[in-house]
Amino acid sequence: MGPAPSPLARLTPDLAFNSQRMTLATDEYLLKGSPILLLWTPKSLDNRSGILQVINIEMMSNYLLEPQLPWVEARCL
């Protein structure tokens, strides 16, 4: 989505360290109130740039737990 205008330390102080961190939070932007998992991987020593991965736990669990359609619906001999 591109560079974020807000410093990470202000948005999520739990992730403002110079090492890979993971934390649970709630989404305040897209699906307000849904649980998300945040994974921060810093790419510079001053922790000013890096990769922030956001995983919507509710959406992922719904996808993984929904019943799957059978691979074969009918067969003819």
Buried (B, 14 or more C-beta within 10 A) or exposed (E): EEEEEEEBEEBBEBBBEEEEBEEEBEBEEEEEEEBBBBBBEBEEEEBEEBEBEEEBBEBEEEEEEEEEEEEEEEEEE
